[in-house]
Amino acid sequence: MVMTIINIETAMEHLRLDDEIDKTMVEGYLAAAEDSAMQFLNRRFYADQVALDSAVENQIAGERPIVITPSIHSAVLLILGWLYENRGDDLSHDLPGPARWLLNPYRIDMGV
């Protein structure tokens, strides 16, 4: 089982799914959506201050870590929905526009 910041029940509700068969697939997509958001942000986010403090103490937090915000939470769910709806299709596209819009204010070190 993959540990994610957003719980699987929230993800399943967002996708309007209640089938246990889909749960394993959704867990994988949720982990990928969180990872994708963190890569776009160039920073890690954590469920709460306790988790962030623990990551900092264990020196795994990375640069400028933050506690997940409502905008980041929503962006991850948008990415999740996009991954779920487009599974098996050409995934060469960038993040969904609304997710980028929600994540941009928290992005650091954007590069060129």
N, C-alpha and C positions, 0 to 999 in steps of 0.2 A: 504494500500500500504506500502510495506517494504522499508525503506530508506537504500540504499546501497551506497558504495563509488564509485564503477564502475557503470556508468549509464546503464540503461536497453537497450538502443539503441546499445551500444557497445556490450553488451552480446548477443543480438539478431543477430547482424551482425556476431559475432564470431561463432555462431551456424548456421549461414546461414538460419535464420528464418525470416519471415515477417508477419506471421499470428498472429493477435491480440488474437486469442484463446490460443496460446502457451505462450503469454506474462506473464500471471499470474503464470503459472507453472515455467517459466524461472526466474521470480522475486524471487520465493521461493528458487530455486536452487542457484541463484546468492548470496542470503543472506547466505545460508548454505555454499557455497564455500568460501565466505569472512570469515565467522565464523571459518570454518575449518582451513583456513590459519592462522588466528590470534591465534587459539589454538595451532597449530603446532609451531608458532613463540614464544609463551608465551609472547606476547605483542600485543598491538593494533596499527593499522595504520589508518591514516586519509588522506582525499583527498588532503589537502593542509595545509600550515602553519597556516592559520587562523583557520581552523577547529581543528588542534592540539592544538593551543594556547587556544582556547575556552574550549576544553576538560580538559586541564591542569587547567585552571582558575576555572572550575566547579568541579574539583577533580574527574573526571571520566576517565582520560586518562590511568590510570594504570602505571606500571613500564616501563620506557624506551620506550615511544611511539615514533613512527616515521611517517613521511609523506610517503605515498605509493610510492614505486620505480617502475621503469619499469619492473624489475624482479618479484616483488611481484604482480604487475598488471597482468603480463603474467601467473604467477603461478595460480592466482585466476581463470583466464579464462580457463586454462587447467583443473583445478578441476571442474569448471562448465561444461565443455565439457564432462568430464568423468561421472559426475553425470547424465547429460542429456542422454548420450548414454547408461548408465547402469541402468536406472530407472527400478525399479521392480526386478532387479537381486540381487544376494547376494552381499551386500555391506560391507562384513566383511574385505575386503582388505584395505591396507593402502593407503595413498595418491598416486596418479600417480607418478612414478619415476621422470619424468622431472619437475614436480611441486616441489617435495622435493629438487631436485638439485638447482632450482631457489631460494627456500626459505631458504635453509641451511645457507648461509652467514649472514642472518639477525636474525637467531634464537638465543634466550638467554635461560640460565638456562635449559639446556637439560636434567638434571637429570642423572639417571643411564641407 
